[in-house]
Amino acid sequence: MKNLFVTKSVLKKALPALMLLFGSVSVMGQNDPTIMKINGKPVSRSEFEYSYNKNNAEGVIDKKDVNEYVDLFVNYKLKVEAAKEAHLDTMSSFKKEFTSYRDQQIRPAFITDADVEAKAQQIYNETKTRIDSLGGLVKPSHILLLLGQRATPEQQAAAKTRIDSIYQVLKNGGDFAEMAKKFSDDKGSAANGGALPWLSKGQTLPAFEKAVFSLKKGEMSEPVLSEAGYHIILLEDKGGFFPYDSVHADILKFIEQRGLREEIIDTKLNELAKSRGENVTPAQLLDEKTAELVAQDKDLKYLVQEYYDGLLLYEISNRTVWEKAAKDQQGMAQYFKKNKKKYKWDEPRFKGIAYHVKDAADVNAVKNAVKSLPFSEWAEKLRKTFNNDSILRIRVEKGIFKKGDNALVDKEVFKKDTTYKSLKDYPIDAVYGKVLKAPKEYEDVRGLVLADYQEQLEKDWIADLRKRYPVEVDESVLKTVNKH
């Protein structure tokens, strides 16, 4: 980072050059030349710069120089162009998702600190009115002897005797805090001498509430029986709701946690729309604000556009490459057949199952159940045949195993000198399948084939887009790109 602190003498010497620089920046700010055209549509230098600098920022591992990035950027724009030509931007699902994202960026512009402060004051006033009308706040301490709802008469009598004796000690000058620490069953408050937080009506047990709100400041109650047990209550303080400044930070936190900012924005949008006339909607106000803000802030403009294009790019790529490849079984099979050599294994694999049974008869029953079926159907067949009821007869691990993947396969198939611990309740272990020196079909290496097939579809698609849509890059403007 450049040093932003300079002396007056340095600034004086630099002033003529700075004036020239600021003058040139002003001219350049008005001049945003077209760096390329995609299918005849211009792309400004500032848009390319935004994308380049964002994707080659500090910390990016695979940085590209400007010339390398041009191809990536062009390919991206070509795909977006194809998506628009396919009218994917007219889909209701696309419009809904884009509008939702755009609104996340724009809606905060409709709220000010003054709006939030007004909401905080409203919440405070409503809370203060409600609490003060109910009798205000009390700050009690208590000593509690717990008494379960199913307590026997004997237990109740014992608790009453004990609380009465504590009360007598307190009446004779005993220290309330010390007695609470020693005898109270409410361990949370006992550690603090029985102290409870400020309470309003509706926050505590009815019997406790009735007693505490009848006390005067500094007064102690006789033993009170509530649903929890016996209490002795000391009223430390009482009064109206807290001053605004003392709860201001908590109210602001409450506004954030409850998402009340969004309510404030909704209210303002509805009020603004109403003031503008019957035909104006909050959605139109958001459209207007978007146009206003992106005109002022190119970064916001390109951020919104980037998301718009990104949604289109995802949808068109999914249809043309990702989902298409995953569903094209025949295409993957043909690709595998054509490129079989690239999928050779360094060592043989076992294609089959390692399984565990309770009954010795099921060892052969498992083999007979799957031996005439394609490998892809084995799991479903075994589930239906042996584990279809609530009782599981077998446990199975199915896959293409290399050495080290499965201890039972290592021992039985690859003849490794290894130990294997049988599963509890399934003491009989067996394997069934065959050893392959190399994959026989694309399903044997499906993940690799799918990735490579998708890559091939991507290359073919880009080649087709390059033929379909003309691309013009202005090399002279490209040389002026500002790299951050």
Legacy VTK file of the C-alpha trace (Angstrom):
# vtk DataFile Version 3.0
C-alpha trace
ASCII
DATASET POLYDATA
POINTS 484 float
0.000 0.000 0.000
1.384 3.461 -0.901
2.246 5.851 1.901
-0.615 8.352 2.226
1.310 10.673 4.533
3.473 13.318 2.789
5.221 16.471 3.983
4.218 19.954 2.866
7.455 20.351 0.873
6.834 17.136 -1.060
3.247 18.215 -1.731
4.439 21.637 -3.023
6.876 20.020 -5.458
4.243 17.560 -6.632
1.432 20.111 -7.028
1.907 20.890 -10.743
2.035 17.196 -11.592
-0.991 16.472 -9.415
-2.984 19.217 -11.168
-2.140 17.650 -14.499
-3.074 14.216 -13.164
-6.402 15.365 -11.774
-7.139 17.112 -15.030
-6.442 13.940 -17.017
-8.529 11.846 -14.609
-11.458 14.187 -15.121
-11.195 13.801 -18.887
-10.746 10.043 -18.601
-13.715 9.784 -16.226
-15.874 11.069 -19.034
-14.274 8.716 -21.529
-15.086 5.023 -21.125
-14.199 3.517 -24.497
-15.521 0.252 -25.884
-12.957 -2.465 -25.300
-14.749 -5.177 -27.269
-17.966 -6.076 -29.030
-19.731 -9.398 -28.490
-22.248 -10.152 -31.218
-22.227 -6.457 -32.028
-22.952 -5.396 -28.433
-20.349 -3.063 -26.886
-18.510 -3.837 -23.658
-16.959 -0.841 -21.914
-13.422 -0.782 -20.613
-14.693 -0.094 -17.087
-16.805 -3.267 -17.122
-13.826 -5.345 -18.235
-11.603 -3.650 -15.625
-14.124 -4.380 -12.867
-14.254 -8.058 -13.810
-10.503 -8.391 -14.312
-9.516 -6.715 -11.041
-12.167 -8.565 -9.022
-11.032 -11.958 -10.312
-7.330 -11.191 -10.008
-7.331 -9.522 -6.616
-4.739 -10.061 -3.894
-4.951 -13.622 -2.622
-6.196 -15.160 -5.880
-3.953 -18.146 -6.611
-4.400 -18.515 -10.370
-3.902 -14.920 -11.449
-4.097 -14.063 -15.145
-2.537 -11.244 -17.102
-4.896 -9.047 -19.102
-4.364 -10.891 -22.389
-5.002 -14.279 -20.775
-8.128 -12.965 -19.104
-9.622 -11.692 -22.365
-10.419 -15.215 -23.573
-12.085 -16.133 -20.272
-14.127 -12.944 -20.296
-15.159 -13.375 -23.927
-16.261 -16.972 -23.310
-18.302 -15.809 -20.333
-20.009 -13.107 -22.387
-20.680 -15.517 -25.259
-22.482 -17.914 -22.926
-24.591 -15.079 -21.512
-25.438 -14.036 -25.066
-26.561 -17.593 -25.837
-28.729 -17.594 -22.697
-30.409 -14.357 -23.738
-30.963 -15.681 -27.245
-32.666 -18.711 -25.641
-34.877 -16.242 -23.677
-33.781 -17.653 -20.333
-34.002 -14.122 -18.928
-37.771 -14.182 -19.466
-38.357 -17.166 -17.170
-40.376 -16.300 -14.057
-37.924 -18.247 -11.848
-35.019 -16.188 -13.208
-36.855 -12.886 -12.732
-37.832 -13.795 -9.172
-34.311 -14.796 -8.109
-32.638 -11.821 -9.773
-35.138 -9.337 -8.347
-34.624 -10.802 -4.876
-30.860 -10.349 -5.141
-31.108 -6.889 -6.656
-33.463 -5.776 -3.903
-30.943 -6.912 -1.271
-28.476 -4.424 -2.755
-30.938 -1.566 -3.317
-33.423 -1.701 -0.413
-30.909 -0.403 2.207
-30.786 2.878 0.252
-34.330 3.605 1.467
-33.418 3.585 5.155
-31.475 6.151 7.170
-30.044 6.246 10.665
-32.879 8.618 11.531
-35.431 5.996 10.454
-33.811 3.396 12.699
-33.648 5.860 15.572
-37.343 6.673 15.137
-38.172 2.954 15.258
-36.045 2.546 18.389
-37.885 5.437 20.050
-41.237 3.919 19.049
-40.292 0.532 20.531
-39.118 2.247 23.722
-42.272 4.329 24.123
-44.558 1.341 23.537
-42.579 -0.826 25.968
-42.429 1.895 28.636
-46.194 2.590 28.365
-47.049 -1.112 28.614
-44.759 -1.877 31.563
-45.515 1.286 33.538
-49.256 0.734 33.127
-48.845 -2.701 34.716
-47.029 -1.379 37.770
-43.509 -0.776 36.522
-40.436 -2.862 37.371
-39.289 -4.634 40.521
-35.789 -5.774 41.516
-36.176 -8.645 44.027
-33.933 -11.119 45.763
-35.268 -14.421 47.029
-34.535 -17.589 48.914
-36.211 -20.659 47.390
-36.833 -24.082 48.881
-37.870 -26.295 45.961
-40.964 -28.417 46.381
-42.046 -30.775 43.621
-45.687 -30.838 42.510
-45.886 -34.472 43.652
-44.468 -33.738 47.092
-46.061 -35.751 49.881
-47.791 -34.008 52.811
-44.791 -34.938 54.943
-42.375 -33.306 52.487
-44.558 -30.200 52.316
-44.653 -29.946 56.097
-40.876 -30.355 56.352
-40.315 -27.620 53.762
-42.735 -25.292 55.556
-40.977 -25.855 58.863
-37.579 -25.157 57.276
-38.658 -21.966 55.438
-40.307 -20.682 58.642
-37.080 -21.182 60.577
-35.090 -19.316 57.897
-37.664 -16.513 57.983
-37.315 -16.216 61.771
-33.528 -15.915 61.493
-33.952 -13.145 58.894
-36.509 -11.323 61.047
-34.033 -11.410 63.924
-31.349 -9.673 61.827
-29.914 -12.476 59.706
-28.053 -11.413 56.533
-30.359 -12.096 53.547
-27.559 -12.540 50.997
-25.628 -14.946 53.201
-28.730 -16.985 53.990
-29.572 -17.156 50.263
-26.100 -18.425 49.411
-26.344 -21.052 52.120
-29.943 -22.299 51.849
-31.553 -21.299 48.514
-32.226 -24.077 45.980
-32.110 -21.529 43.126
-28.375 -21.919 42.656
-28.164 -19.334 39.881
-29.403 -16.486 42.061
-27.993 -17.971 45.295
-24.436 -17.340 44.097
-25.369 -13.632 43.927
-27.016 -13.498 47.311
-30.451 -14.366 45.892
-30.489 -11.392 43.503
-32.869 -11.642 40.527
-33.003 -9.365 37.469
-35.469 -6.522 37.017
-38.924 -8.010 36.403
-42.216 -6.770 35.008
-45.619 -8.382 35.372
-46.043 -11.519 33.299
-42.415 -12.614 33.645
-42.609 -14.785 36.717
-44.870 -17.201 38.639
-48.308 -15.796 39.588
-47.950 -16.296 43.337
-44.428 -14.850 43.319
-45.575 -11.919 41.165
-48.531 -11.102 43.436
-46.290 -11.075 46.491
-43.387 -9.088 45.060
-45.561 -6.335 43.531
-47.310 -5.861 46.889
-44.034 -5.112 48.702
-42.500 -1.715 49.334
-38.852 -1.032 48.559
-36.692 -2.675 51.252
-39.572 -4.794 52.570
-39.340 -8.605 53.016
-42.253 -10.991 52.504
-43.388 -13.829 54.703
-42.863 -17.307 53.152
-44.784 -17.523 49.849
-45.851 -20.820 48.272
-45.667 -20.948 44.434
-45.601 -23.747 41.872
-41.840 -23.985 42.437
-41.834 -24.140 46.210
-41.465 -21.751 49.150
-39.942 -18.282 48.669
-38.878 -15.518 50.954
-38.724 -12.326 48.884
-36.784 -9.127 49.576
-37.679 -6.165 47.338
-34.408 -4.383 46.637
-35.824 -1.689 44.346
-38.837 -0.722 42.253
-39.759 1.983 39.752
-40.801 2.859 36.227
-39.232 1.539 33.020
-35.533 2.277 32.405
-34.359 5.619 30.907
-34.039 5.595 27.095
-30.259 6.027 26.995
-29.682 3.014 29.243
-31.522 0.623 26.886
-30.746 2.316 23.549
-28.004 -0.128 22.520
-30.187 -3.123 23.429
-33.076 -1.779 21.346
-30.807 -1.299 18.313
-29.564 -4.875 18.732
-33.195 -6.035 18.965
-33.995 -4.218 15.694
-31.146 -5.997 13.917
-31.868 -9.445 15.358
-35.589 -9.309 14.537
-35.066 -8.031 10.984
-37.039 -4.868 11.759
-34.957 -2.890 9.264
-36.845 -4.685 6.518
-40.143 -3.659 8.121
-38.967 -0.036 8.197
-38.044 -0.210 4.512
-41.391 -1.794 3.611
-43.226 0.964 5.441
-41.219 3.690 3.692
-41.696 2.117 0.273
-45.445 1.839 0.799
-45.657 5.446 2.031
-43.581 6.733 -0.886
-45.643 4.773 -3.414
-48.878 6.078 -1.889
-47.638 9.654 -1.999
-46.716 9.297 -5.684
-50.185 8.187 -6.802
-52.357 5.112 -7.286
-50.394 3.685 -10.223
-46.994 3.671 -8.496
-45.863 0.449 -6.758
-42.953 -0.289 -4.368
-41.439 -2.452 -7.143
-41.349 0.570 -9.464
-39.646 2.626 -6.779
-36.988 -0.083 -6.483
-36.500 -0.014 -10.252
-36.067 3.756 -10.160
-33.654 3.624 -7.245
-31.630 0.919 -9.011
-31.276 3.119 -12.099
-30.283 6.079 -9.927
-27.680 4.212 -7.870
-26.025 2.306 -10.710
-25.688 5.583 -12.604
-23.742 6.962 -9.636
-21.729 3.839 -8.753
-20.146 1.706 -11.483
-19.093 -0.959 -8.991
-22.724 -1.403 -7.947
-23.788 -1.379 -11.585
-21.391 -4.167 -12.471
-22.117 -6.088 -9.259
-25.821 -6.212 -10.135
-25.049 -7.015 -13.764
-22.602 -9.718 -12.693
-25.327 -11.448 -10.713
-27.792 -11.076 -13.594
-25.299 -12.601 -16.013
-24.244 -15.212 -13.476
-27.774 -16.562 -13.114
-28.081 -16.826 -16.899
-24.651 -18.434 -17.136
-25.551 -21.076 -14.558
-28.834 -21.949 -16.262
-27.411 -22.172 -19.793
-24.321 -24.105 -18.593
-26.497 -26.555 -16.687
-28.650 -27.193 -19.738
-25.810 -27.331 -22.238
-23.037 -29.023 -20.253
-23.530 -30.190 -16.661
-27.012 -31.683 -16.580
-26.811 -32.713 -20.205
-23.612 -34.691 -19.627
-24.946 -36.355 -16.471
-28.044 -37.590 -18.308
-26.285 -38.602 -21.527
-25.415 -42.217 -20.744
-24.772 -43.055 -24.378
-22.544 -40.029 -24.833
-20.454 -40.926 -21.784
-20.151 -44.527 -22.980
-18.946 -43.374 -26.390
-16.530 -40.889 -24.833
-15.104 -43.613 -22.587
-14.716 -46.014 -25.507
-12.892 -43.383 -27.534
-10.588 -42.349 -24.665
-10.224 -45.668 -22.835
-6.429 -45.464 -22.535
-6.537 -42.370 -20.333
-8.452 -44.269 -17.631
-5.953 -47.063 -17.010
-5.319 -48.045 -13.400
-1.908 -48.403 -11.807
-3.034 -51.664 -10.196
-6.031 -54.023 -10.410
-9.337 -53.208 -8.709
-12.031 -55.458 -7.285
-15.490 -54.692 -8.644
-18.011 -56.313 -6.371
-19.290 -56.555 -2.819
-17.917 -57.351 0.609
-20.816 -58.702 2.625
-21.667 -60.065 6.021
-24.449 -62.501 6.928
-25.971 -64.202 9.958
-26.888 -67.493 8.277
-24.317 -69.516 6.278
-26.985 -70.316 3.670
-27.139 -66.621 2.743
-23.531 -66.627 1.495
-24.540 -68.428 -1.724
-27.999 -66.878 -1.723
-26.423 -63.428 -2.123
-24.290 -64.590 -5.065
-27.236 -66.260 -6.776
-29.374 -63.141 -6.349
-27.030 -60.846 -8.283
-24.900 -62.999 -10.576
-27.083 -62.462 -13.677
-27.706 -58.733 -13.088
-25.813 -55.610 -14.149
-23.597 -54.284 -11.356
-25.673 -51.104 -11.083
-28.717 -53.186 -10.027
-27.054 -55.253 -7.320
-27.757 -52.927 -4.383
-31.505 -52.664 -5.050
-31.820 -56.423 -5.627
-30.073 -57.240 -2.359
-32.149 -54.718 -0.435
-35.421 -56.141 -1.738
-34.360 -59.783 -1.302
-32.677 -59.713 2.086
-33.431 -56.432 3.866
-36.959 -55.610 2.739
-38.518 -56.285 6.152
-37.696 -54.753 9.499
-35.097 -57.514 10.049
-31.760 -56.956 8.285
-30.321 -60.283 7.151
-27.141 -58.948 5.529
-24.782 -55.970 5.567
-23.078 -55.011 2.288
-20.316 -52.700 1.034
-20.510 -52.326 -2.756
-17.982 -50.614 -4.975
-14.803 -50.753 -6.997
-12.077 -51.335 -4.439
-8.354 -50.804 -4.697
-5.889 -52.199 -2.192
-6.363 -50.523 1.161
-10.009 -49.559 0.635
-11.558 -52.508 2.477
-9.866 -54.892 4.914
-12.038 -57.889 3.952
-11.355 -57.342 0.236
-7.649 -56.919 0.957
-7.579 -60.267 2.765
-9.868 -62.357 0.543
-9.225 -60.880 -2.923
-5.780 -59.287 -2.887
-4.435 -61.915 -0.419
-2.827 -59.338 1.816
-1.612 -60.427 5.217
-4.073 -58.384 7.209
-6.501 -58.895 10.060
-10.208 -58.321 9.799
-12.731 -57.954 12.601
-16.190 -59.343 11.829
-19.265 -57.195 12.393
-21.292 -57.737 15.525
-24.385 -59.904 14.790
-23.064 -60.693 11.271
-20.230 -63.191 11.942
-19.956 -64.726 8.449
-17.964 -62.664 5.904
-17.728 -63.129 2.143
-16.878 -61.327 -1.088
-18.338 -61.622 -4.576
-17.299 -59.927 -7.809
-14.329 -59.890 -10.125
-10.863 -58.395 -10.355
-10.363 -55.891 -13.178
-6.942 -54.947 -14.517
-8.502 -51.871 -16.158
-12.004 -50.355 -16.281
-14.276 -52.230 -18.699
-17.090 -49.667 -18.970
-17.540 -46.008 -18.202
-19.471 -46.795 -15.016
-16.227 -48.214 -13.577
-14.766 -44.683 -13.627
-17.966 -42.661 -13.898
-16.783 -39.618 -11.931
-13.677 -39.164 -14.078
-15.530 -39.762 -17.337
-18.306 -37.352 -16.398
-15.812 -34.570 -15.577
-13.906 -35.116 -18.820
-17.080 -35.414 -20.886
-18.379 -32.163 -19.428
-15.059 -30.510 -20.266
-15.319 -31.767 -23.854
-18.903 -30.508 -24.177
-17.724 -27.143 -22.829
-14.957 -26.904 -25.437
-17.300 -27.874 -28.260
-19.887 -25.387 -27.035
-17.396 -22.505 -26.864
-16.097 -23.347 -30.356
-19.675 -23.228 -31.649
-20.339 -19.907 -29.868
-17.176 -18.420 -31.359
-18.448 -19.331 -34.819
-21.993 -18.148 -34.147
-21.282 -14.766 -32.548
-18.680 -12.310 -33.897
-16.112 -11.054 -31.376
-14.107 -7.854 -31.835
-11.426 -6.783 -29.355
-9.854 -3.343 -29.564
-6.217 -4.047 -28.775
-5.390 -0.353 -28.370
-8.013 0.030 -25.608
-6.942 -3.280 -24.052
-3.477 -1.818 -23.483
-4.995 0.984 -21.363
-6.692 -1.309 -18.843
-6.068 -0.149 -15.292
-4.827 -3.057 -13.167
-5.233 -2.588 -9.403
LINES 1 485
484 0 1 2 3 4 5 6 7 8 9 10 11 12 13 14 15 16 17 18 19 20 21 22 23 24 25 26 27 28 29 30 31 32 33 34 35 36 37 38 39 40 41 42 43 44 45 46 47 48 49 50 51 52 53 54 55 56 57 58 59 60 61 62 63 64 65 66 67 68 69 70 71 72 73 74 75 76 77 78 79 80 81 82 83 84 85 86 87 88 89 90 91 92 93 94 95 96 97 98 99 100 101 102 103 104 105 106 107 108 109 110 111 112 113 114 115 116 117 118 119 120 121 122 123 124 125 126 127 128 129 130 131 132 133 134 135 136 137 138 139 140 141 142 143 144 145 146 147 148 149 150 151 152 153 154 155 156 157 158 159 160 161 162 163 164 165 166 167 168 169 170 171 172 173 174 175 176 177 178 179 180 181 182 183 184 185 186 187 188 189 190 191 192 193 194 195 196 197 198 199 200 201 202 203 204 205 206 207 208 209 210 211 212 213 214 215 216 217 218 219 220 221 222 223 224 225 226 227 228 229 230 231 232 233 234 235 236 237 238 239 240 241 242 243 244 245 246 247 248 249 250 251 252 253 254 255 256 257 258 259 260 261 262 263 264 265 266 267 268 269 270 271 272 273 274 275 276 277 278 279 280 281 282 283 284 285 286 287 288 289 290 291 292 293 294 295 296 297 298 299 300 301 302 303 304 305 306 307 308 309 310 311 312 313 314 315 316 317 318 319 320 321 322 323 324 325 326 327 328 329 330 331 332 333 334 335 336 337 338 339 340 341 342 343 344 345 346 347 348 349 350 351 352 353 354 355 356 357 358 359 360 361 362 363 364 365 366 367 368 369 370 371 372 373 374 375 376 377 378 379 380 381 382 383 384 385 386 387 388 389 390 391 392 393 394 395 396 397 398 399 400 401 402 403 404 405 406 407 408 409 410 411 412 413 414 415 416 417 418 419 420 421 422 423 424 425 426 427 428 429 430 431 432 433 434 435 436 437 438 439 440 441 442 443 444 445 446 447 448 449 450 451 452 453 454 455 456 457 458 459 460 461 462 463 464 465 466 467 468 469 470 471 472 473 474 475 476 477 478 479 480 481 482 483
